[in-house]
């Protein structure tokens, strides 16, 4: 697999949050930047007719709700990746255990599928993201991102539920390898997009220069075919690199317009929510959060749509449900809601469950319109309680 350069970086985005507030009236330090209203952002949340005479999009409410309606599973060991099977049962990866489990949607029954050979846990590494093949009904392929002794990689395995428990995963077929590994910043989120391409969020492993190194897969978002080859319409058609300048990407999601969004851990100052454009360079390590004045644009970097102090977020997984980004906070120990109007925030973010469930890792949209959230209190950095770790089901608006 060839390592080739990224195309020229796209112009910087100017999509910025105004000062934020929580669902209970608390304040969050977002840098205010005046922006002119657009037709979509000025429309009523119930729709209407814009200046062109075309119907305006229906927007989410400026303030929403989130309520835990069920505990789907509990007493899990370092849950990380999560995937919903047809019918509603869940597959969950144990980062440190190196195993995949099936969780019954109705009864919470836990069945071990098996271990992923080669997964080598350590620090933030181990068995991380999971994703079902776009043609899972036909090929029964489960994709996994995991850390080995030498790298981070993506492999796929046939899932045969007719085999005995613990022996239901076939031998891993390596799809892509050579992603830098370390005890920190391994990235790990994988997801198939609306285009049925596989997207992979990576980290720079603590080696900051890799994020801007066009010959490295570290600190990037990668886009490839299900077989691990560069997608033909990538910024460079013979490279899997889709965007660069990332520190540690652990959240990937698409909105209804098929735009890609990603979360990124900051160093000491700003965590980020980014709207990802092909060939975009998101600035790390030259810029953390938004650049000052025209700094980002002058350097060819794209500013984040939103930024948070690291102790309020440390964002991992995201999902986009009912017009809002729902973002899990590890260090922040909370769930953030960011309502969207196109590619800009419709209103200030809201925070939910501050400290209630501890560290939150993964967020997935369920087929029934609810939200699935995993806690991450057994990962060595949390304060594990008797029922940790858990998968929670949320009803949101």
C-alpha positions as CSV (number, residue, x, y, z in Angstrom):
1,X,0.0,0.0,0.0
2,X,1.6,3.3,-1.1
3,X,2.0,6.3,1.0
4,X,1.4,9.4,-1.0
5,X,1.0,13.1,-0.3
6,X,-2.2,14.9,0.5
7,X,-3.5,17.5,-2.0
8,X,-3.3,21.2,-1.2
9,X,-5.2,22.0,1.9
10,X,-8.6,23.5,1.5
11,X,-9.5,27.0,2.7
12,X,-10.2,27.4,6.4
13,X,-13.8,27.2,7.6
14,X,-15.3,30.1,9.5
15,X,-18.0,28.1,11.3
16,X,-17.8,29.0,15.0
17,X,-19.9,28.6,18.1
18,X,-21.2,31.4,20.2
19,X,-20.9,31.3,24.0
20,X,-22.3,27.9,25.2
21,X,-24.6,27.0,28.0
22,X,-25.7,23.8,29.6
23,X,-29.1,22.3,30.1
24,X,-29.0,23.4,33.7
25,X,-27.9,27.0,33.0
26,X,-24.1,26.5,33.4
27,X,-21.7,28.3,31.1
28,X,-19.1,26.9,28.8
29,X,-16.2,28.9,27.3
30,X,-16.8,29.2,23.6
31,X,-15.2,32.0,21.8
32,X,-17.9,34.2,20.3
33,X,-17.5,35.1,16.6
34,X,-20.2,37.1,14.8
35,X,-21.6,35.4,11.7
36,X,-24.2,36.5,9.3
37,X,-27.4,34.6,9.4
38,X,-28.2,32.3,6.5
39,X,-31.6,31.3,5.1
40,X,-31.4,28.0,6.9
41,X,-30.2,29.3,10.2
42,X,-32.9,31.9,10.3
43,X,-35.7,29.5,9.5
44,X,-38.3,28.3,12.0
45,X,-37.6,24.8,13.4
46,X,-41.0,23.8,11.9
47,X,-39.9,24.6,8.3
48,X,-41.2,27.3,6.0
49,X,-40.2,29.0,2.7
50,X,-36.8,30.5,2.2
51,X,-35.8,33.4,-0.1
52,X,-35.6,31.1,-3.1
53,X,-39.2,30.0,-2.6
54,X,-38.0,26.5,-1.8
55,X,-39.0,24.8,1.5
56,X,-36.5,25.6,4.3
57,X,-35.1,22.6,6.1
58,X,-36.7,21.5,9.3
59,X,-34.3,22.3,12.0
60,X,-33.8,20.7,15.4
61,X,-35.0,22.6,18.5
62,X,-32.5,25.0,20.0
63,X,-32.7,23.2,23.3
64,X,-33.3,19.4,23.4
65,X,-33.7,16.6,25.9
66,X,-31.9,13.4,26.8
67,X,-33.3,10.7,29.1
68,X,-31.9,7.3,29.9
69,X,-34.7,4.8,29.3
70,X,-32.8,1.5,29.8
71,X,-29.5,0.0,30.8
72,X,-28.9,-2.5,28.0
73,X,-25.8,-4.1,29.6
74,X,-23.6,-3.7,32.7
75,X,-20.4,-5.0,34.3
76,X,-18.6,-4.8,31.0
77,X,-14.8,-4.7,30.8
78,X,-13.4,-1.6,29.0
79,X,-16.1,-1.4,26.3
80,X,-14.9,0.5,23.2
81,X,-16.3,-0.3,19.8
82,X,-20.1,-0.8,19.4
83,X,-22.1,-2.0,16.4
84,X,-25.9,-2.8,16.1
85,X,-26.9,-6.0,14.4
86,X,-30.0,-6.3,12.2
87,X,-32.7,-7.0,14.7
88,X,-31.3,-4.8,17.4
89,X,-28.7,-6.9,19.3
90,X,-25.4,-5.3,19.9
91,X,-21.7,-6.2,19.4
92,X,-19.3,-4.6,21.8
93,X,-15.5,-4.8,21.8
94,X,-13.5,-5.1,25.1
95,X,-10.4,-3.0,24.6
96,X,-8.2,-4.7,27.2
97,X,-9.8,-8.2,27.0
98,X,-9.4,-8.3,23.2
99,X,-12.8,-10.0,22.8
100,X,-16.1,-9.2,21.1
101,X,-19.4,-9.9,22.8
102,X,-23.0,-10.0,21.6
103,X,-25.6,-8.3,23.9
104,X,-29.3,-9.2,23.6
105,X,-31.3,-6.0,23.0
106,X,-34.3,-7.4,24.9
107,X,-32.8,-9.4,27.8
108,X,-29.2,-8.1,27.9
109,X,-27.9,-11.7,27.5
110,X,-24.1,-11.7,26.9
111,X,-22.5,-14.2,24.4
112,X,-18.8,-14.2,23.7
113,X,-18.1,-14.3,20.0
114,X,-14.3,-14.8,20.4
115,X,-11.0,-13.1,20.7
116,X,-9.3,-11.1,18.0
117,X,-5.9,-12.7,17.4
118,X,-3.0,-10.2,17.4
119,X,-4.8,-7.6,19.5
120,X,-2.2,-6.3,22.1
121,X,-3.7,-4.1,24.8
122,X,-1.6,-1.4,26.4
123,X,-2.3,2.1,27.5
124,X,-4.9,3.5,25.2
125,X,-4.4,0.7,22.7
126,X,-6.1,-2.7,22.2
127,X,-9.3,-3.8,20.5
128,X,-11.0,-0.5,19.6
129,X,-13.5,0.3,16.9
130,X,-16.1,-2.1,15.3
131,X,-18.1,-1.8,12.1
132,X,-20.4,-4.1,10.2
133,X,-19.8,-4.6,6.5
134,X,-22.2,-2.6,4.3
135,X,-23.3,-6.0,2.9
136,X,-23.3,-7.7,6.3
137,X,-26.5,-9.6,5.5
138,X,-24.7,-11.4,2.7
139,X,-21.1,-11.7,3.8
140,X,-21.4,-11.6,7.7
141,X,-18.2,-9.5,7.9
142,X,-17.3,-7.7,11.1
143,X,-14.5,-5.1,10.8
144,X,-12.3,-4.3,13.8
145,X,-9.5,-1.7,14.5
146,X,-6.9,-2.9,16.9
147,X,-3.4,-2.4,18.2
148,X,-0.8,-5.1,17.6
149,X,2.8,-5.4,18.8
150,X,3.9,-3.4,15.8
151,X,1.1,-1.1,14.6
152,X,-2.6,-0.3,14.5
153,X,-4.5,-2.0,11.8
154,X,-8.0,-2.9,10.5
155,X,-9.0,-6.5,9.9
156,X,-12.3,-8.2,9.0
157,X,-13.7,-11.5,10.3
158,X,-16.6,-13.7,9.4
159,X,-19.2,-13.8,12.2
160,X,-20.8,-17.2,12.3
161,X,-23.4,-17.3,15.2
162,X,-24.1,-20.9,14.5
163,X,-20.7,-21.9,16.0
164,X,-20.2,-22.4,19.7
165,X,-19.8,-19.4,21.9
166,X,-16.2,-18.2,21.9
167,X,-15.6,-19.7,18.5
168,X,-17.9,-17.5,16.3
169,X,-15.2,-15.3,14.8
170,X,-13.3,-16.5,11.8
171,X,-9.6,-15.8,11.2
172,X,-8.9,-12.1,10.7
173,X,-8.2,-10.9,7.2
174,X,-6.0,-7.8,7.4
175,X,-7.5,-5.0,5.4
176,X,-5.1,-2.2,6.2
177,X,-2.0,-2.0,8.4
178,X,0.9,0.4,9.2
179,X,-1.0,2.9,11.3
180,X,1.4,4.2,14.0
181,X,0.9,2.8,17.5
182,X,1.8,4.0,20.9
183,X,0.6,3.9,24.5
184,X,-1.5,7.0,23.7
185,X,-3.3,8.6,20.7
186,X,-4.1,5.5,18.8
187,X,-7.4,6.9,17.3
188,X,-9.5,3.8,16.7
189,X,-12.9,4.7,15.4
190,X,-14.0,3.1,12.1
191,X,-17.3,3.5,10.2
192,X,-18.7,2.9,6.8
193,X,-20.0,6.1,5.3
194,X,-23.1,6.6,3.1
195,X,-20.8,6.0,0.1
196,X,-20.1,2.5,1.5
197,X,-16.4,3.4,1.9
198,X,-14.6,2.6,5.1
199,X,-13.4,5.6,7.2
200,X,-10.7,5.3,9.8
201,X,-9.8,7.8,12.5
202,X,-6.2,7.6,13.6
203,X,-3.9,9.4,16.1
204,X,-0.4,10.6,16.0
205,X,0.8,8.4,18.8
206,X,2.3,11.3,20.7
207,X,4.6,12.1,17.8
208,X,3.2,15.5,16.8
209,X,5.0,15.7,13.5
210,X,3.2,12.7,12.0
211,X,-0.1,14.7,11.8
212,X,1.5,16.9,9.1
213,X,3.6,14.1,7.6
214,X,2.2,13.2,4.2
215,X,4.0,9.9,4.3
216,X,2.4,8.8,7.6
217,X,-1.0,7.4,8.3
218,X,-0.9,8.9,11.9
219,X,-3.0,11.9,12.7
220,X,-5.3,11.4,9.8
221,X,-8.8,10.3,8.6
222,X,-8.4,7.6,6.1
223,X,-10.9,6.6,3.4
224,X,-10.7,3.3,1.7
225,X,-12.7,0.6,-0.1
226,X,-14.0,-2.4,2.0
227,X,-10.9,-4.2,0.7
228,X,-8.5,-1.5,2.1
229,X,-7.6,0.1,-1.2
230,X,-7.7,3.9,-1.8
231,X,-11.1,5.2,-2.9
232,X,-10.8,6.4,-6.4
233,X,-12.2,9.8,-5.7
234,X,-9.9,10.5,-2.7
235,X,-8.0,13.8,-2.7
236,X,-5.1,11.7,-4.1
237,X,-6.5,8.7,-5.9
238,X,-3.6,6.5,-5.0
239,X,-3.7,7.4,-1.3
240,X,-6.1,6.5,1.5
241,X,-5.5,9.8,3.3
242,X,-8.7,11.8,3.3
243,X,-7.8,14.6,5.8
244,X,-4.8,15.5,7.9
245,X,-3.6,17.6,10.8
246,X,-5.4,15.6,13.5
247,X,-4.2,14.8,17.0
248,X,-6.4,11.9,17.9
249,X,-9.7,11.2,16.1
250,X,-12.2,8.9,18.0
251,X,-15.5,10.1,16.6
252,X,-17.0,9.8,13.1
253,X,-20.6,10.5,12.0
254,X,-22.5,11.8,9.0
255,X,-25.5,14.1,8.9
256,X,-28.5,13.8,6.6
257,X,-26.7,15.7,3.9
258,X,-23.9,13.1,4.0
259,X,-21.4,15.5,5.4
260,X,-18.7,13.9,7.6
261,X,-18.1,15.2,11.2
262,X,-15.3,14.2,13.5
263,X,-14.2,14.8,17.1
264,X,-10.6,15.4,18.1
265,X,-8.8,15.4,21.5
266,X,-6.9,18.6,22.2
267,X,-3.6,18.9,24.1
268,X,-4.1,21.1,27.0
269,X,-6.5,23.9,25.8
270,X,-9.1,23.0,23.1
271,X,-10.9,19.9,22.1
272,X,-12.6,20.1,18.7
273,X,-15.6,19.2,16.6
274,X,-14.7,19.4,12.9
275,X,-16.7,19.2,9.7
276,X,-14.4,17.2,7.5
277,X,-13.7,18.2,3.9
278,X,-11.7,16.1,1.4
279,X,-8.1,17.1,1.5
280,X,-8.7,19.4,4.5
281,X,-5.8,20.0,7.0
282,X,-7.0,20.7,10.5
283,X,-3.9,22.2,11.8
284,X,-2.4,20.1,14.5
285,X,0.3,20.6,15.9
286,X,0.6,24.1,14.4
287,X,-2.9,25.1,15.7
288,X,-4.9,23.8,18.6
289,X,-8.6,24.9,18.3
290,X,-9.3,28.0,16.3
291,X,-6.5,30.1,15.0
292,X,-6.1,33.7,16.0
293,X,-7.6,36.1,13.5
294,X,-6.8,34.8,10.0
295,X,-4.0,32.6,11.2
296,X,-5.5,29.3,10.2
297,X,-6.6,30.5,6.8
298,X,-3.2,32.0,6.1
299,X,-1.5,28.6,6.8
300,X,-4.1,26.6,4.9
301,X,-5.7,25.1,7.9
302,X,-9.4,24.5,8.6
303,X,-10.8,25.8,11.9
304,X,-13.1,23.6,14.0
305,X,-16.8,24.2,14.1
306,X,-16.8,24.1,17.9
307,X,-14.2,23.9,20.6
308,X,-14.3,23.0,24.3
309,X,-11.9,23.2,27.2
310,X,-10.3,19.8,27.6
311,X,-11.7,19.2,31.1
312,X,-15.3,19.7,29.7
313,X,-15.0,17.3,26.9
314,X,-12.1,15.0,25.9
315,X,-14.4,13.8,23.2
316,X,-14.6,10.3,21.9
317,X,-17.6,8.9,20.0
318,X,-20.3,11.0,18.2
319,X,-23.6,10.3,16.5
320,X,-26.0,12.6,14.7
321,X,-29.6,12.1,15.6
322,X,-32.6,14.4,15.0
323,X,-30.4,17.2,13.6
324,X,-28.0,17.4,16.5
325,X,-24.5,16.1,17.1
326,X,-24.3,14.0,20.3
327,X,-20.8,13.9,21.6
328,X,-19.4,11.7,24.5
329,X,-17.0,13.3,26.9
330,X,-14.4,11.2,28.7
331,X,-12.6,13.7,30.9
332,X,-15.7,15.9,30.8
333,X,-17.9,13.0,32.1
334,X,-20.9,14.3,30.2
335,X,-22.9,14.1,26.9
336,X,-22.9,17.2,24.7
337,X,-25.7,18.1,22.3
338,X,-24.9,20.5,19.4
339,X,-27.9,21.4,17.2
340,X,-27.0,22.0,13.6
341,X,-28.2,24.3,10.9
342,X,-26.3,23.0,7.9
343,X,-22.6,23.2,8.8
344,X,-23.0,25.7,11.6
345,X,-24.4,25.4,15.1
346,X,-28.0,26.5,15.4
347,X,-27.7,27.3,19.1
348,X,-25.4,27.0,22.1
349,X,-24.4,23.4,23.0
350,X,-26.1,21.7,25.9
351,X,-24.5,19.3,28.4
352,X,-26.3,16.3,30.0
353,X,-25.5,13.8,32.8
354,X,-22.5,15.8,34.1
355,X,-20.7,13.4,36.3
356,X,-23.7,11.1,36.6
357,X,-22.3,8.1,34.7
358,X,-18.6,9.0,34.8
359,X,-16.6,8.8,31.6
360,X,-18.6,8.4,28.3
361,X,-16.8,6.7,25.4
362,X,-19.0,5.6,22.5
363,X,-22.2,7.0,21.0
364,X,-24.2,5.2,18.3
365,X,-27.5,5.9,16.7
366,X,-29.9,3.0,17.0
367,X,-32.3,2.0,14.2
368,X,-35.2,2.7,16.5
369,X,-34.3,6.4,16.8
370,X,-32.7,6.1,20.2
371,X,-29.1,6.7,21.2
372,X,-26.7,4.1,22.6
373,X,-24.0,5.4,24.9
374,X,-21.2,3.4,26.6
375,X,-19.4,4.4,29.8
376,X,-15.7,4.0,30.2
377,X,-14.9,3.8,33.9
378,X,-12.9,0.6,33.8
379,X,-10.2,1.9,31.4
380,X,-7.8,2.8,34.2
381,X,-8.7,6.5,34.2
382,X,-12.2,6.3,35.7
383,X,-13.8,5.7,39.0
384,X,-15.6,2.4,38.4
385,X,-18.8,1.7,40.4
386,X,-20.5,-1.6,41.0
387,X,-22.4,-1.8,37.7
388,X,-19.6,-0.4,35.4
389,X,-19.1,-0.4,32.6
390,X,-22.6,0.0,31.1
391,X,-24.4,0.5,27.8
392,X,-27.2,3.0,28.2
393,X,-30.2,3.6,25.9
394,X,-31.3,7.2,25.6
395,X,-34.4,8.9,24.2
396,X,-33.4,12.3,22.8
397,X,-34.9,15.3,21.1
